Protein backbone atom coordinates (compact mmCIF):
# COMPACT_ATOMS: atom_id res chain seq x y z
CA UNK A 1 0.00 0.00 0.00
CA UNK A 2 1.51 3.30 -1.09
CA UNK A 3 1.32 6.48 0.89
CA UNK A 4 -1.65 8.64 -0.09
CA UNK A 5 -3.54 5.75 -1.71
CA UNK A 6 -6.02 3.15 -0.42
CA UNK A 7 -6.51 -0.43 -1.43
CA UNK A 8 -10.07 -1.67 -1.29
CA UNK A 9 -10.56 -4.43 1.24
CA UNK A 10 -12.48 -7.54 0.16
CA UNK A 11 -16.09 -7.91 1.27
CA UNK A 12 -16.21 -8.79 4.95
CA UNK A 13 -19.06 -10.17 7.04
CA UNK A 14 -20.91 -7.64 9.20
CA UNK A 15 -19.50 -6.80 12.64
CA UNK A 16 -16.07 -8.14 11.57
CA UNK A 17 -13.02 -6.25 12.71
CA UNK A 18 -9.65 -6.39 11.02
CA UNK A 19 -6.62 -6.60 13.28
CA UNK A 20 -4.18 -3.69 13.05
CA UNK A 21 -1.74 -4.09 10.18
CA UNK A 22 1.86 -2.98 10.17
CA UNK A 23 2.34 0.24 8.29
CA UNK A 24 5.72 0.86 6.63
CA UNK A 25 7.57 3.25 8.84
CA UNK A 26 6.33 1.94 12.20
CA UNK A 27 2.78 3.38 12.25
CA UNK A 28 -0.34 1.30 12.82
CA UNK A 29 -3.55 1.58 10.87
CA UNK A 30 -6.70 0.59 12.73
CA UNK A 31 -9.47 -0.53 10.40
CA UNK A 32 -12.97 -1.16 11.74
CA UNK A 33 -15.85 -2.32 9.60
CA UNK A 34 -19.25 -1.54 11.07
CA UNK A 35 -22.51 -3.15 10.04
CA UNK A 36 -25.06 -0.74 8.56
CA UNK A 37 -27.75 0.45 10.94
CA UNK A 38 -30.88 -1.60 10.76
CA UNK A 39 -33.76 -0.10 8.76
CA UNK A 40 -37.44 -0.94 9.03
CA UNK A 41 -37.25 -2.81 5.75
CA UNK A 42 -34.65 -5.17 7.24
CA UNK A 43 -37.31 -6.78 9.41
CA UNK A 44 -39.23 -9.65 8.02
CA UNK A 45 -42.60 -8.64 6.64
CA UNK A 46 -45.58 -9.94 8.62
CA UNK A 47 -47.21 -13.07 7.31
CA UNK A 48 -50.54 -13.24 5.54
CA UNK A 49 -52.48 -14.18 8.66
CA UNK A 50 -50.90 -11.41 10.71
CA UNK A 51 -51.68 -8.83 8.02
CA UNK A 52 -55.33 -9.85 7.97
CA UNK A 53 -55.41 -9.56 11.74
CA UNK A 54 -54.01 -6.03 11.52
CA UNK A 55 -56.72 -5.07 9.03
CA UNK A 56 -59.40 -6.39 11.38
CA UNK A 57 -57.78 -4.44 14.20
CA UNK A 58 -57.94 -1.25 12.12
CA UNK A 59 -61.65 -1.77 11.51
CA UNK A 60 -62.27 -2.39 15.21
CA UNK A 61 -60.41 0.82 16.11
CA UNK A 62 -62.51 2.75 13.60
CA UNK A 63 -65.74 1.39 15.09
CA UNK A 64 -64.63 2.07 18.66
CA UNK A 65 -63.73 5.67 17.79
CA UNK A 66 -67.23 6.19 16.35
CA UNK A 67 -69.08 4.85 19.42
CA UNK A 68 -69.26 8.22 21.29
CA UNK A 69 -70.56 9.91 18.16
CA UNK A 70 -73.29 7.31 17.62
CA UNK A 71 -74.32 7.22 21.29
CA UNK A 72 -74.79 10.98 21.36
CA UNK A 73 -76.37 11.17 17.91
CA UNK A 74 -79.19 8.70 18.64
CA UNK A 75 -79.99 10.45 21.92
CA UNK A 76 -79.02 7.69 24.36
CA UNK A 77 -77.33 10.30 26.57
CA UNK A 78 -79.28 13.56 27.11
CA UNK A 79 -77.36 16.84 27.17
CA UNK A 80 -76.78 18.72 30.39
CA UNK A 81 -79.79 20.77 31.49
CA UNK A 82 -78.71 24.39 31.74
CA UNK A 83 -80.57 27.37 33.07
CA UNK A 84 -80.64 30.85 31.57
CA UNK A 85 -81.08 34.53 32.35
CA UNK A 86 -84.38 36.07 31.34
CA UNK A 87 -82.62 39.09 29.87
CA UNK A 88 -80.03 37.06 27.93
CA UNK A 89 -80.29 38.41 24.39
CA UNK A 90 -77.92 35.77 22.95
CA UNK A 91 -80.62 33.06 23.12
CA UNK A 92 -83.53 35.14 21.77
CA UNK A 93 -82.87 34.70 18.05
CA UNK A 94 -85.58 33.24 15.78
CA UNK A 95 -85.55 29.66 14.58
CA UNK A 96 -84.69 29.23 10.91
CA UNK A 97 -86.17 26.00 9.60
CA UNK A 98 -83.90 25.81 6.53
CA UNK A 99 -80.16 25.53 7.14
CA UNK A 100 -77.76 27.03 4.63
CA UNK A 101 -75.55 23.91 4.83
CA UNK A 102 -77.50 20.88 6.01
CA UNK A 103 -75.99 17.85 7.74
CA UNK A 104 -76.49 15.72 4.62
CA UNK A 105 -74.74 18.20 2.34
CA UNK A 106 -71.90 18.72 4.83
CA UNK A 107 -71.08 15.05 5.33
CA UNK A 108 -71.61 13.90 1.76
CA UNK A 109 -69.69 16.75 0.12
CA UNK A 110 -66.90 16.77 2.73
CA UNK A 111 -66.26 13.05 2.49
CA UNK A 112 -66.84 12.89 -1.26
CA UNK A 113 -64.47 15.72 -2.23
CA UNK A 114 -61.68 14.47 0.00
CA UNK A 115 -62.07 10.78 -0.87
CA UNK A 116 -62.22 11.40 -4.62
CA UNK A 117 -59.19 13.69 -4.48
CA UNK A 118 -57.20 11.12 -2.51
CA UNK A 119 -58.28 8.32 -4.87
CA UNK A 120 -57.24 10.26 -7.97
CA UNK A 121 -53.96 11.40 -6.44
CA UNK A 122 -52.91 7.98 -5.17
CA UNK A 123 -53.95 6.25 -8.40
CA UNK A 124 -51.84 8.65 -10.46
CA UNK A 125 -48.93 8.25 -8.05
CA UNK A 126 -49.01 4.44 -8.27
CA UNK A 127 -49.33 4.53 -12.06
CA UNK A 128 -46.51 7.02 -12.61
CA UNK A 129 -44.07 5.53 -10.08
CA UNK A 130 -45.08 1.92 -10.83
CA UNK A 131 -45.42 1.09 -7.16
CA UNK A 132 -46.30 -2.40 -6.03
CA UNK A 133 -48.26 -3.80 -3.12
CA UNK A 134 -46.64 -5.37 -0.04
CA UNK A 135 -49.97 -6.24 1.60
CA UNK A 136 -52.01 -9.39 1.21
CA UNK A 137 -54.11 -7.51 -1.35
CA UNK A 138 -52.19 -7.86 -4.63
CA UNK A 139 -53.80 -4.78 -6.18
CA UNK A 140 -51.65 -1.77 -5.18
CA UNK A 141 -54.51 0.66 -5.84
CA UNK A 142 -56.77 -1.04 -3.30
CA UNK A 143 -53.99 -1.29 -0.74
CA UNK A 144 -53.01 2.38 -0.85
CA UNK A 145 -56.61 3.61 -0.88
CA UNK A 146 -57.31 1.51 2.18
CA UNK A 147 -54.44 3.18 4.01
CA UNK A 148 -55.02 6.79 2.99
CA UNK A 149 -58.83 6.94 2.98
CA UNK A 150 -58.94 4.79 6.11
CA UNK A 151 -56.76 7.31 7.95
CA UNK A 152 -59.02 10.15 6.80
CA UNK A 153 -62.19 8.36 7.97
CA UNK A 154 -60.59 7.59 11.32
CA UNK A 155 -60.01 11.30 11.81
CA UNK A 156 -63.65 11.95 10.90
CA UNK A 157 -64.92 9.62 13.61
CA UNK A 158 -62.51 10.97 16.23
CA UNK A 159 -63.41 14.58 15.49
CA UNK A 160 -67.16 14.05 15.55
CA UNK A 161 -66.98 11.92 18.69
CA UNK A 162 -65.12 14.71 20.48
CA UNK A 163 -67.65 17.25 19.22
CA UNK A 164 -70.69 15.30 20.37
CA UNK A 165 -69.13 14.55 23.74
CA UNK A 166 -68.61 18.28 24.28
CA UNK A 167 -72.19 19.02 23.21
CA UNK A 168 -73.83 16.76 25.78
CA UNK A 169 -71.32 17.56 28.52
CA UNK A 170 -71.54 21.36 28.28
CA UNK A 171 -75.18 21.64 27.19
CA UNK A 172 -74.83 25.22 26.01
CA UNK A 173 -78.07 26.81 24.83
CA UNK A 174 -78.33 27.66 21.16
CA UNK A 175 -79.08 31.21 20.00
CA UNK A 176 -82.65 30.12 19.14
CA UNK A 177 -83.25 28.35 22.47
CA UNK A 178 -86.21 30.48 23.60
CA UNK A 179 -87.85 30.13 20.17
CA UNK A 180 -87.62 26.33 20.46
CA UNK A 181 -88.39 25.87 24.17
CA UNK A 182 -90.88 28.74 24.51
CA UNK A 183 -91.04 28.79 28.32
CA UNK A 184 -93.76 30.82 29.95
CA UNK A 185 -91.75 33.76 31.24
CA UNK A 186 -94.72 34.95 33.30
CA UNK A 187 -94.35 31.89 35.52
CA UNK A 188 -90.62 32.35 36.03
CA UNK A 189 -89.03 34.26 38.88
CA UNK A 190 -86.67 36.34 36.75
CA UNK A 191 -85.85 38.61 39.69
CA UNK A 192 -83.60 35.86 41.05
CA UNK A 193 -81.36 36.18 38.00
CA UNK A 194 -80.33 32.73 36.85
CA UNK A 195 -83.39 30.56 36.19
CA UNK A 196 -82.99 26.80 36.52
CA UNK A 197 -86.59 25.70 37.08
CA UNK A 198 -88.58 26.11 33.90
CA UNK A 199 -90.78 24.09 31.58
CA UNK A 200 -90.75 24.13 27.80
CA UNK A 201 -94.22 24.55 26.34
CA UNK A 202 -93.32 23.73 22.73
CA UNK A 203 -92.97 19.96 22.83
CA UNK A 204 -92.87 16.61 24.57
CA UNK A 205 -89.33 15.97 25.74
CA UNK A 206 -87.16 18.83 26.86
CA UNK A 207 -84.58 16.43 28.28
CA UNK A 208 -83.88 14.84 24.91
CA UNK A 209 -84.75 18.10 23.15
CA UNK A 210 -86.92 16.53 20.47
CA UNK A 211 -89.84 18.94 20.60
CA UNK A 212 -92.79 18.25 18.38
CA UNK A 213 -95.76 20.22 17.16
CA UNK A 214 -98.24 18.82 14.63
CA UNK A 215 -96.15 18.24 11.52
CA UNK A 216 -93.22 20.34 12.84
CA UNK A 217 -89.89 19.16 14.18
CA UNK A 218 -88.15 21.51 16.57
CA UNK A 219 -84.41 20.78 16.69
CA UNK A 220 -82.17 20.25 19.72
CA UNK A 221 -81.43 23.55 21.43
CA UNK A 222 -78.96 22.52 24.14
CA UNK A 223 -76.12 21.36 21.89
CA UNK A 224 -74.49 24.61 20.87
CA UNK A 225 -70.91 24.11 22.10
CA UNK A 226 -69.14 23.49 19.90
CA UNK A 227 -70.08 23.52 16.23
CA UNK A 228 -69.98 20.14 14.53
CA UNK A 229 -70.35 21.77 11.11
CA UNK A 230 -67.32 23.98 11.73
CA UNK A 231 -65.16 21.17 13.09
CA UNK A 232 -66.01 18.69 10.32
CA UNK A 233 -65.69 21.23 7.50
CA UNK A 234 -62.35 22.49 8.80
CA UNK A 235 -61.06 18.95 9.35
CA UNK A 236 -61.96 17.64 5.89
CA UNK A 237 -60.76 20.71 4.01
CA UNK A 238 -57.56 21.15 6.05
CA UNK A 239 -56.75 17.47 5.58
CA UNK A 240 -57.15 17.92 1.83
CA UNK A 241 -54.92 21.01 1.99
CA UNK A 242 -52.22 18.89 3.62
CA UNK A 243 -52.72 16.17 1.02
CA UNK A 244 -52.25 18.62 -1.84
CA UNK A 245 -49.12 19.94 -0.16
CA UNK A 246 -47.67 16.43 -0.03
CA UNK A 247 -48.78 15.06 -3.39
CA UNK A 248 -49.29 17.96 -5.82
CA UNK A 249 -45.63 18.51 -6.70
CA UNK A 250 -46.08 19.80 -10.26
CA UNK A 251 -43.99 22.94 -10.65
CA UNK A 252 -45.50 24.12 -13.90
CA UNK A 253 -47.77 26.66 -12.16
CA UNK A 254 -46.48 27.95 -8.85
CA UNK A 255 -49.81 29.45 -7.81
CA UNK A 256 -52.08 26.53 -8.71
CA UNK A 257 -51.62 24.58 -5.48
CA UNK A 258 -51.96 27.65 -3.21
CA UNK A 259 -55.11 28.65 -5.09
CA UNK A 260 -56.70 25.24 -4.58
CA UNK A 261 -55.76 25.29 -0.90
CA UNK A 262 -57.26 28.76 -0.51
CA UNK A 263 -60.54 27.64 -2.07
CA UNK A 264 -60.75 24.64 0.26
CA UNK A 265 -60.16 26.76 3.36
CA UNK A 266 -62.68 29.29 2.06
CA UNK A 267 -65.33 26.55 1.85
CA UNK A 268 -64.58 25.47 5.42
CA UNK A 269 -64.80 29.04 6.74
CA UNK A 270 -68.03 29.68 4.85
CA UNK A 271 -69.62 26.55 6.28
CA UNK A 272 -68.76 27.54 9.83
CA UNK A 273 -69.87 31.15 9.44
CA UNK A 274 -73.28 30.08 8.15
CA UNK A 275 -73.90 28.45 11.53
CA UNK A 276 -73.72 31.93 13.06
CA UNK A 277 -75.93 33.57 10.45
CA UNK A 278 -78.47 30.73 10.76
CA UNK A 279 -78.58 31.27 14.57
CA UNK A 280 -77.52 27.71 15.31
CA UNK A 281 -74.26 28.55 17.07
CA UNK A 282 -72.57 31.35 18.91
CA UNK A 283 -69.34 32.77 17.41
CA UNK A 284 -67.23 31.10 20.11
CA UNK A 285 -68.78 27.72 19.24
CA UNK A 286 -67.68 28.10 15.63
CA UNK A 287 -64.18 29.30 16.60
CA UNK A 288 -63.57 26.26 18.82
CA UNK A 289 -64.94 23.99 16.10
CA UNK A 290 -62.47 25.45 13.61
CA UNK A 291 -59.61 24.93 16.05
CA UNK A 292 -60.51 21.33 16.79
CA UNK A 293 -60.93 20.45 13.12
CA UNK A 294 -57.54 21.92 12.20
CA UNK A 295 -55.76 20.14 15.07
CA UNK A 296 -57.30 16.75 14.22
CA UNK A 297 -56.35 17.23 10.55
CA UNK A 298 -52.74 18.00 11.49
CA UNK A 299 -52.57 15.02 13.85
CA UNK A 300 -53.92 12.55 11.28
CA UNK A 301 -51.94 13.92 8.33
CA UNK A 302 -48.54 13.98 10.06
CA UNK A 303 -48.79 11.17 12.59
CA UNK A 304 -51.25 8.58 11.21
CA UNK A 305 -51.37 8.93 7.44
CA UNK A 306 -48.32 8.14 5.34
CA UNK A 307 -48.55 11.13 3.00
CA UNK A 308 -45.55 12.92 4.53
CA UNK A 309 -43.47 9.81 5.20
CA UNK A 310 -40.57 9.24 2.86
CA UNK A 311 -38.44 6.13 2.96
CA UNK A 312 -34.91 6.88 4.08
CA UNK A 313 -32.21 5.82 1.61
CA UNK A 314 -30.44 2.62 2.40
CA UNK A 315 -27.49 3.19 4.67
CA UNK A 316 -24.07 2.74 3.18
CA UNK A 317 -20.69 2.04 4.66
CA UNK A 318 -18.55 5.14 5.15
CA UNK A 319 -15.83 5.57 2.55
CA UNK A 320 -12.67 3.62 3.21
CA UNK A 321 -9.59 5.50 4.34
CA UNK A 322 -10.78 9.12 4.58
CA UNK A 323 -8.19 11.79 3.97
CA UNK A 324 -8.00 13.08 7.56
CA UNK A 325 -7.09 10.69 10.41
CA UNK A 326 -8.72 10.92 13.83
CA UNK A 327 -7.15 12.54 16.89
CA UNK A 328 -5.40 9.33 17.88
CA UNK A 329 -3.47 9.19 14.65
CA UNK A 330 -5.48 6.21 13.34
CA UNK A 331 -7.56 6.18 10.20
CA UNK A 332 -11.12 4.87 10.64
CA UNK A 333 -12.64 3.19 7.60
C-alpha positions, 0 to 999 in steps of 0.5 A: 500500500503506497502512501496517499492511496487506499486499497479496497478491502475484500467484502467482509461479514458484518461486525467483523473487525480487522486486526491492526496491520503494520504500516511501513515506517512503524505506524499502525492503521486501525481498520474497523468495519461496522454493520449498517444500521438496521432499517425498518425494511430489514425486518421480516414482513408480517405473514398473511395471517398477521396482516389480515389480523391487523386489518381487522384491528384497524376496523375495530379501532374505527368502530370504537372511535365512532361509538361516542358519536353514535351514542350521542347522535341517537340520543341515548345520553341527554345533554346537560340541562342548563338554566338561563337569564331572562334578559339574555339576548344571545338566546332570543334569536328566531328559529330558521327551519332551513339551514344554509348547509345541512348535515347531509350536504356537509357530510356527503360533500366533505367526504366525497371531495376528500375521498375522490381527491385522494383516490385520484392522487394515489392512483396517479402516483401508483401509475406514474411511479409503478409502485407495487403492493406489499400487503395481502391484497395484490392490487396496489390501488386497493392497498393504498386507498385503504391506508389513505382513505382509512386514515381520513375516515378515522379522523372523521370519527374521532373529530365528531366523537369529540364534538358530540361529547362536548355538546352533551357535557356542556349543554350550552343553549343555542341562539334560538333556544327560547324560540324552540323551548318557549317557556312561559316567562310569566311563571318564572321568577326572573328577579332571582337572576339565573333561572334553573326551574322552567318548563318548555311549552313547545314539545314533549321531551325537553330532556332529549330536546326533540320537541314536536308540534303537529307536523313540525320538528323543533331541533335540539337547542342545548347542543351549541358548544361546539359547532360540529359543522365547523369542526367537520368542514375544517377537518376535511378541508384542512386534511385535503390542503395537507394532502395537496401539499404532499402530493401535488408537486407539479412545478409548472404553475407555482400558484395553482396549489396555493389557489386550490388550498385557498378555495378549500379553506374558504369553503370550510370558513363559509360553512362555519360562518353560516352556523352563526348567520343561521342562529344555530351557534354562537361565534365562540362555538364556531371558533372552537370547532375550527380549532378542533378540526384543524388540530385533528387534521394536522394530527392525522396527516402527520402522525397517522397517514403516510402522506408525509413519510418518505423512505430513508435511503439505504445506509451505506458504509462510510468511505474507506480511508478518509483523507484526515485521520482521527485525533489518535493518529489512526484512520477509521474506515 
